[in-house]
C-alpha cells in the first residue's frame, strides 16, 4: 500500500466517525432510553439496528416517553438499509412491567415547535383531542352533549390533534357548562380552542 492510499484511509476513518456519532443523542433518562432500545431489538425481527434519531423525549409524573427514528439493516449481504419509527412509553416506577413499544414501518416526521409569544409557554397535548378555530364550535358541541344528542359532530374546521403534539399558550382560557377550554397556538401559527384536560398546562405556582 502506498503512502497516499494509507493517508486516504486514515482520513476517511477520522471523517466518518463524527457523522455516525451525531445519531447518539444524550438521553435525559439513560436507563429508560436503554430499556426502550432493548425492547425494540427484542420485538423486532431485524438483527442489525443502528443509529437512533430522537424526535422527542420527555417525562411527566407517570411515564417516560420516547419517539425516535432508527436506521436498520434489512439485508446484510446486499447492504440494504431502511429507516423506521418507534414510540416507547415506560412507567416511572422503573419496574418495566408495563412497557409499551410501537414499531412504525415509516420514520416519524421531525417535530415542529410553535413560536412562543409573550406570556406563552410550550405545552404538550396529553391525549388526542379536538381543536376548533372558534369557541362557538365548542359551545354548540357542549350544548348538544347536554341535550344527550350524541350524534352531533363538530364542524369540519375542527380537527384532531395527536397526542404529544407541541402547542404554545395558553393565550386565553374560558369555561362553559362546567368544562374548561384553552386557546393555543399550533406549529403553523394558527390558533385553536381545545379542552384543557387534553393539554399538559403549566403549573400556576
Backbone bond lengths (Angstrom), bond angles and torsions (degrees), N, CA, C in turn:
res aa  C-N    CA-C-N  psi(-1)  N-CA   C-N-CA  omega(-1)  CA-C   N-CA-C  phi
1 X - - - 1.470 - - 1.526 108.33 -
2 X 1.362 117.70 127.93 1.447 119.42 -179.48 1.528 111.21 -80.13
3 X 1.318 116.26 170.87 1.466 121.43 -172.84 1.518 111.49 -66.07
4 X 1.344 117.73 -36.16 1.457 121.21 -179.04 1.522 111.10 -65.54
5 X 1.333 117.32 -42.69 1.464 121.24 179.58 1.519 110.61 -64.56
6 X 1.320 116.65 -42.53 1.464 121.40 -179.70 1.531 110.30 -62.00
7 X 1.330 116.68 -42.95 1.461 120.85 -179.82 1.520 110.45 -64.64
8 X 1.347 117.51 -39.21 1.466 121.89 -178.93 1.524 110.83 -64.09
9 X 1.338 117.84 -41.53 1.465 121.66 179.73 1.522 110.35 -64.61
10 X 1.328 118.03 -44.42 1.463 121.89 178.64 1.519 110.40 -61.42
11 X 1.362 115.65 -41.95 1.463 120.57 -179.56 1.528 110.40 -62.73
12 X 1.321 118.81 -42.46 1.459 122.62 -178.85 1.516 110.78 -65.77
13 X 1.329 118.21 -39.39 1.464 121.34 179.13 1.520 110.60 -63.52
14 X 1.326 116.30 -45.42 1.467 120.43 -179.81 1.517 110.38 -65.22
15 X 1.336 117.11 -36.67 1.460 122.27 -176.53 1.522 112.15 -74.14
16 X 1.314 117.23 -36.30 1.459 120.85 -173.90 1.518 113.10 -79.43
17 X 1.300 119.42 -31.88 1.457 121.17 -175.55 1.519 113.05 -59.58
18 X 1.340 120.02 -48.38 1.460 119.09 -179.59 1.518 113.26 -61.77
19 X 1.353 118.45 -35.72 1.463 121.23 179.89 1.516 110.01 -62.59
20 X 1.303 117.25 -46.08 1.462 121.37 179.99 1.528 111.22 -65.79
21 X 1.321 116.44 -31.87 1.459 120.63 -176.17 1.519 112.70 -73.85
22 X 1.347 118.29 -17.16 1.459 119.82 -178.91 1.509 112.27 -64.77
23 X 1.326 117.65 -20.82 1.467 120.12 179.73 1.518 112.03 -75.21
24 X 1.332 117.73 -20.72 1.461 121.09 -175.75 1.520 110.58 -88.06
25 X 1.326 116.11 76.62 1.455 122.20 -177.29 1.521 109.59 -77.18
26 X 1.324 116.76 138.90 1.457 121.29 179.40 1.522 110.29 -64.82
27 X 1.320 115.96 132.80 1.456 121.43 -176.08 1.523 110.76 -92.81
28 X 1.343 116.23 148.84 1.467 119.97 176.25 1.522 111.00 -79.20
29 X 1.342 118.19 -16.29 1.458 122.89 176.03 1.526 107.10 -142.68
30 X 1.323 115.84 87.42 1.460 121.13 -172.13 1.520 112.13 -60.91
31 X 1.331 117.85 -38.44 1.466 121.00 -179.01 1.522 111.21 -63.44
32 X 1.324 116.48 -46.96 1.459 120.38 178.90 1.521 110.94 -66.64
33 X 1.330 116.45 -39.88 1.463 121.14 179.39 1.532 111.31 -60.92
34 X 1.328 116.53 -45.61 1.460 120.80 179.77 1.530 110.76 -65.41
35 X 1.345 116.91 -34.41 1.462 120.14 177.52 1.518 110.68 -65.16
36 X 1.333 117.49 -40.14 1.467 121.07 175.74 1.528 110.51 -59.97
37 X 1.330 116.28 -40.89 1.464 120.21 178.74 1.527 111.47 -62.17
38 X 1.330 115.59 -45.23 1.468 120.00 -179.63 1.520 111.51 -63.33
39 X 1.339 116.28 -42.20 1.462 120.65 179.70 1.520 110.74 -63.77
40 X 1.325 116.93 -41.17 1.467 121.03 -179.69 1.520 110.84 -63.82
41 X 1.323 116.45 -44.09 1.472 120.11 -179.89 1.521 111.27 -68.12
42 X 1.343 116.03 -33.97 1.459 120.50 -179.39 1.525 111.64 -70.65
43 X 1.339 115.77 -35.84 1.458 120.16 -174.30 1.525 113.88 -97.44
44 X 1.330 116.72 -1.27 1.460 119.13 -177.74 1.520 109.52 -112.23
45 X 1.331 116.72 144.35 1.464 121.24 -171.63 1.529 113.42 -75.63
46 X 1.320 117.73 -29.50 1.465 119.79 -177.24 1.528 110.52 -75.13
47 X 1.317 115.52 130.17 1.465 120.42 -176.76 1.521 112.12 -77.25
48 X 1.326 116.12 -34.06 1.456 119.77 -174.55 1.531 110.17 -94.71
49 X 1.332 116.59 110.40 1.465 122.74 -179.90 1.524 108.35 -125.61
50 X 1.323 116.67 124.03 1.462 120.83 -176.76 1.534 110.65 -131.51
51 X 1.319 116.26 157.25 1.464 123.50 165.89 1.522 114.34 53.67
52 X 1.317 115.41 104.27 1.463 122.56 177.08 1.527 108.82 -102.33
53 X 1.339 117.44 123.61 1.457 123.06 -179.78 1.527 108.44 -110.72
54 X 1.317 117.07 105.43 1.460 121.22 -174.64 1.531 111.13 -71.99
55 X 1.330 115.82 126.47 1.461 122.40 173.42 1.524 108.22 -87.51
56 X 1.328 116.70 -51.20 1.453 120.73 169.67 1.513 109.78 -149.98
57 X 1.324 114.81 156.46 1.460 122.33 179.11 1.524 106.51 -153.99
58 X 1.322 116.62 119.58 1.457 118.98 178.98 1.515 110.40 -156.72
59 X 1.338 115.47 169.50 1.456 122.05 -178.79 1.527 109.08 -130.88
60 X 1.333 116.13 146.19 1.455 120.10 167.15 1.524 107.50 -120.69
61 X 1.315 117.94 -162.41 1.470 120.29 -176.48 1.528 113.00 -68.78
62 X 1.324 116.71 -19.66 1.463 120.69 -174.06 1.527 114.20 -106.70
63 X 1.344 116.60 -42.88 1.464 119.85 -167.66 1.525 113.01 -138.11
64 X 1.339 113.25 165.08 1.453 123.70 168.60 1.531 106.84 -106.35
65 X 1.341 116.95 131.94 1.460 121.40 -177.47 1.528 109.87 -120.27
66 X 1.312 115.37 136.66 1.466 120.66 177.89 1.523 109.47 -137.68
67 X 1.317 115.91 129.89 1.471 121.33 168.16 1.512 106.63 -123.68
68 X 1.315 116.63 127.66 1.459 120.78 -174.51 1.521 110.63 -147.33
69 X 1.299 116.14 157.01 1.459 122.25 169.64 1.520 108.48 -105.53
70 X 1.339 116.04 143.94 1.455 121.15 -174.90 1.520 109.73 -128.68
71 X 1.322 116.34 132.37 1.466 121.37 170.78 1.522 108.41 -81.62
72 X 1.326 117.00 128.44 1.468 121.03 177.27 1.518 109.72 -125.47
73 X 1.306 115.85 151.48 1.469 121.97 174.54 1.516 107.27 -97.07
74 X 1.316 116.57 116.02 1.464 120.93 -177.09 1.521 112.64 -89.06
75 X 1.326 116.63 -22.22 1.470 119.36 179.61 1.517 108.62 -152.67
76 X 1.329 116.28 104.66 1.464 120.73 -176.81 1.512 112.89 -61.56
77 X 1.333 117.08 -41.12 1.463 120.95 -174.61 1.525 111.60 -62.05
78 X 1.350 115.99 -41.41 1.468 119.90 -176.92 1.533 111.97 -101.99
79 X 1.321 115.83 9.18 1.465 121.88 176.97 1.533 111.79 54.57
80 X 1.332 116.06 42.08 1.456 120.80 178.59 1.531 109.71 -89.79
81 X 1.323 115.89 138.37 1.454 120.13 -178.59 1.526 110.41 -134.94
82 X 1.323 114.89 165.90 1.458 121.47 179.67 1.526 108.23 -153.79
83 X 1.321 116.54 164.00 1.471 121.71 175.96 1.517 108.94 -119.71
84 X 1.334 116.02 128.38 1.454 121.69 179.89 1.528 109.36 -120.57
85 X 1.325 116.67 171.62 1.455 121.23 177.98 1.518 111.04 -111.60
86 X 1.316 116.60 155.90 1.467 121.99 177.45 1.517 109.84 -143.00
87 X 1.341 116.20 132.79 1.460 122.75 168.74 1.520 107.77 -112.19
88 X 1.315 117.05 133.52 1.462 121.24 -178.11 1.526 109.47 -137.50
89 X 1.335 116.32 134.51 1.462 122.29 177.05 1.523 109.08 -129.12
90 X 1.336 116.29 129.89 1.461 121.71 -179.13 1.524 109.01 -129.32
91 X 1.347 117.92 130.75 1.471 119.95 178.11 1.522 111.95 -67.75
92 X 1.322 116.11 151.80 1.455 121.78 -175.74 1.523 114.17 -70.13
93 X 1.330 117.01 -15.80 1.474 117.69 -177.98 1.522 112.16 -71.40
94 X 1.364 115.79 -8.72 1.465 122.52 175.89 1.529 113.65 61.05
95 X 1.348 116.26 18.53 1.465 118.63 174.03 1.515 110.40 -80.76
96 X 1.341 115.86 -18.48 1.469 122.38 178.41 1.523 112.56 56.69
97 X 1.324 116.61 30.79 1.468 119.71 178.51 1.528 111.93 -87.12
98 X 1.335 116.74 -16.16 1.456 119.96 -178.61 1.526 110.49 -130.04
99 X 1.307 116.68 50.44 1.462 121.12 178.43 1.521 108.89 -75.33
100 X 1.326 115.33 134.51 1.459 120.87 178.31 1.528 108.73 -117.16
101 X 1.329 116.82 120.32 1.457 121.07 175.56 1.521 109.30 -126.85
102 X 1.324 115.38 139.17 1.462 120.77 -179.06 1.518 108.69 -134.63
103 X 1.334 116.09 115.05 1.460 122.27 178.83 1.521 109.63 -88.29
104 X 1.335 116.29 132.51 1.466 121.64 177.21 1.523 108.80 -114.97
105 X 1.333 117.94 131.35 1.472 120.23 -176.86 1.526 113.77 -64.53
106 X 1.337 117.32 -20.82 1.458 120.63 179.15 1.541 109.02 -115.18
107 X 1.325 117.58 149.56 1.471 119.77 -179.69 1.519 111.90 -66.86
108 X 1.315 116.18 150.65 1.464 121.23 176.14 1.527 109.19 -77.08
109 X 1.331 117.54 143.52 1.474 119.31 177.42 1.514 110.76 -69.99
110 X 1.310 116.14 155.25 1.459 121.06 177.30 1.531 109.51 -60.93
111 X 1.318 115.65 140.33 1.460 119.83 -178.93 1.520 110.21 -77.47
112 X 1.336 115.43 132.90 1.457 121.01 178.18 1.527 109.43 -100.68
113 X 1.311 116.51 130.48 1.459 121.85 -179.43 1.517 109.12 -100.94
114 X 1.338 118.27 129.84 1.468 120.13 179.73 1.514 112.33 -68.79
115 X 1.312 115.73 155.58 1.457 120.41 176.76 1.522 109.09 -69.45
116 X 1.328 115.80 136.78 1.459 121.01 -178.68 1.523 109.93 -95.99
117 X 1.316 116.81 117.94 1.457 121.33 176.74 1.529 109.76 -92.34
118 X 1.313 116.47 172.10 1.467 121.78 -175.76 1.529 110.97 -57.96
119 X 1.322 115.65 130.21 1.460 120.76 178.56 1.514 114.59 83.98
120 X 1.320 117.30 0.11 1.465 121.20 -179.53 1.525 110.58 -103.41
121 X 1.329 115.09 162.07 1.461 121.59 175.11 1.530 108.52 -135.45
122 X 1.324 115.42 157.80 1.458 120.28 173.65 1.526 108.37 -78.06
123 X 1.342 116.01 128.38 1.461 121.93 179.50 1.526 108.64 -129.30
124 X 1.330 115.20 161.99 1.461 120.00 177.48 1.515 110.19 -113.31
125 X 1.338 114.13 147.12 1.458 120.44 173.71 1.527 107.43 -77.90
126 X 1.340 117.29 117.89 1.460 121.72 -176.72 1.521 111.94 -73.79
127 X 1.309 116.14 -37.32 1.464 120.93 179.79 1.520 108.30 -143.86
128 X 1.322 116.30 147.84 1.459 120.55 -178.35 1.523 109.72 -53.64
129 X 1.313 116.59 132.43 1.457 120.79 -178.46 1.508 111.39 -152.48
130 X 1.323 116.56 160.34 1.464 121.64 -178.63 1.521 111.58 -77.77
131 X 1.327 115.25 147.83 1.458 122.68 174.29 1.523 107.63 -124.98
132 X 1.327 117.08 130.69 1.461 122.01 -177.38 1.529 109.42 -125.27
133 X 1.337 117.05 140.26 1.470 119.46 -176.86 1.524 113.65 -70.45
134 X 1.334 117.88 -24.94 1.457 121.19 -178.48 1.528 110.57 -122.45
135 X 1.318 116.34 141.21 1.459 119.92 177.92 1.531 111.49 -65.58
136 X 1.330 116.76 -25.71 1.469 121.05 178.97 1.529 111.46 -61.80
137 X 1.337 116.90 -28.58 1.475 120.16 177.24 1.521 110.11 -63.61
138 X 1.336 116.51 -41.88 1.461 120.61 179.24 1.531 111.28 -70.03
139 X 1.339 117.15 -37.00 1.461 120.68 178.77 1.526 110.47 -62.51
140 X 1.318 115.75 -43.95 1.468 119.88 179.75 1.520 110.88 -65.92
141 X 1.325 116.49 -41.00 1.460 120.93 178.19 1.523 110.39 -63.24
142 X 1.335 116.79 -45.29 1.456 121.18 -179.46 1.527 111.42 -63.09
143 X 1.334 116.29 -41.10 1.470 120.04 178.76 1.521 111.28 -62.41
144 X 1.325 116.59 -40.58 1.467 120.24 179.53 1.524 111.46 -68.42
145 X 1.323 117.55 -37.45 1.457 119.95 177.20 1.529 110.68 -66.60
146 X 1.334 115.87 -35.97 1.465 120.26 178.85 1.529 110.94 -65.86
147 X 1.353 115.83 -32.39 1.468 121.06 177.10 1.526 111.68 -83.94
148 X 1.321 115.95 3.88 1.468 123.20 -178.31 1.530 112.71 63.00
149 X 1.331 114.73 29.86 1.458 120.62 174.65 1.526 108.18 -90.45
150 X 1.317 116.43 76.84 1.460 122.05 -173.44 1.533 113.43 -75.72
151 X 1.342 116.50 -4.56 1.464 120.10 177.72 1.526 111.60 -84.59
152 X 1.336 116.38 -9.96 1.465 119.42 -178.63 1.534 110.34 -69.44
153 X 1.309 115.46 134.19 1.464 121.03 178.07 1.520 109.96 -115.23
154 X 1.308 115.90 148.01 1.460 120.38 176.18 1.533 109.27 -66.23
155 X 1.331 117.95 154.96 1.475 120.56 179.29 1.526 112.06 -64.32
156 X 1.327 115.80 164.39 1.464 121.06 -176.87 1.527 112.54 -66.35
157 X 1.319 116.88 -19.39 1.467 119.66 178.20 1.532 111.98 -70.63
158 X 1.344 116.33 -16.48 1.469 120.74 173.10 1.527 108.74 -86.25
159 X 1.320 117.09 150.82 1.459 120.50 179.94 1.522 109.35 -148.05
160 X 1.324 115.72 164.02 1.456 121.24 -178.28 1.522 109.98 -89.59
161 X 1.322 116.12 128.31 1.467 122.61 176.07 1.522 107.91 -95.33
162 X 1.321 116.78 127.16 1.456 121.31 -176.86 1.521 111.98 -68.58
163 X 1.308 114.20 151.58 1.462 121.12 176.17 1.529 110.52 -59.38
164 X 1.325 115.94 142.36 1.461 125.79 178.63 1.530 113.43 79.28
165 X 1.337 118.34 0.33 1.462 120.46 178.82 1.530 110.36 -64.32
166 X 1.324 116.78 140.52 1.454 122.27 174.97 1.527 110.31 -79.76
167 X 1.321 117.35 133.62 1.457 123.21 170.71 1.522 107.86 -133.64
168 X 1.332 116.28 164.52 1.460 120.74 178.48 1.524 109.40 -118.68
169 X 1.340 115.55 141.03 1.458 118.84 179.30 1.522 110.10 160.92
170 X 1.318 118.41 -156.37 1.464 124.56 -6.93 1.525 111.74 -75.69
171 X 1.331 116.34 138.52 1.459 121.21 176.71 1.528 109.08 -80.90
172 X 1.329 115.42 -45.68 1.468 122.11 176.44 1.521 108.37 -147.38
173 X 1.315 116.66 158.57 1.463 121.76 173.81 1.531 109.18 -131.91
174 X 1.337 116.51 147.78 1.457 122.03 178.13 1.521 109.28 -144.37
175 X 1.330 115.52 156.88 1.456 122.05 175.46 1.523 108.95 -124.21
176 X 1.341 115.01 135.81 1.466 119.92 178.70 1.523 108.36 -147.54
177 X 1.321 116.29 130.35 1.474 121.44 -177.95 1.528 111.85 51.28
178 X 1.331 114.31 41.93 1.476 121.51 177.98 1.533 113.54 66.35
179 X 1.312 117.62 15.01 1.464 121.87 175.01 1.521 109.31 -112.40
180 X 1.328 116.26 138.41 1.459 121.76 -178.98 1.523 110.64 -98.00
181 X 1.326 115.51 140.07 1.460 122.01 -178.73 1.524 109.39 -130.61
182 X 1.313 115.69 153.36 1.460 121.15 -177.59 1.533 109.00 -134.80
183 X 1.327 115.18 139.34 1.465 122.70 179.78 1.522 107.20 -95.48
184 X 1.343 117.30 121.24 1.465 121.34 -173.46 1.521 110.84 -129.61
185 X 1.326 114.24 162.49 1.458 122.09 179.42 1.533 109.49 -107.52
186 X 1.333 116.52 130.84 1.459 122.04 178.31 1.536 110.05 -88.17
187 X 1.329 116.19 173.30 1.464 120.75 -177.42 1.527 112.49 -64.55
188 X 1.354 117.79 -24.39 1.469 120.55 178.58 1.528 112.02 -85.00
189 X 1.354 117.46 1.16 1.458 121.30 178.11 1.514 114.33 94.03
190 X 1.339 117.38 -15.02 1.460 120.58 179.49 1.525 111.11 -74.32
191 X 1.330 116.53 151.26 1.462 121.81 -176.51 1.526 110.88 -114.31
192 X 1.338 115.18 141.07 1.460 121.27 -175.71 1.523 110.30 -142.88
193 X 1.322 114.72 156.73 1.465 121.78 173.29 1.520 109.57 -93.38
194 X 1.321 115.79 134.46 1.463 121.85 176.80 1.528 108.68 -134.45
195 X 1.326 116.12 159.25 1.456 120.23 172.74 1.526 108.31 -68.59
196 X 1.328 116.61 134.93 1.460 119.79 -176.75 1.524 112.17 -65.22
197 X 1.340 117.13 -26.16 1.466 120.30 179.23 1.527 112.16 -62.91
198 X 1.326 116.90 -24.38 1.463 120.34 -177.24 1.523 112.84 -80.33
199 X 1.336 116.62 -11.45 1.466 120.50 -172.04 1.513 111.43 -117.85
200 X 1.306 115.51 142.50 1.463 121.72 175.84 1.525 107.78 -81.15
201 X 1.333 116.36 86.11 1.462 121.71 -175.39 1.527 110.76 -71.47
202 X 1.352 116.87 147.58 1.470 119.66 178.51 1.520 110.73 -66.89
203 X 1.321 115.19 151.51 1.466 120.55 179.49 1.523 110.65 -67.13
204 X 1.328 116.79 145.66 1.458 121.79 179.27 1.517 112.45 -84.50
205 X 1.349 116.01 -6.08 1.476 119.66 -179.57 1.524 111.48 -67.28
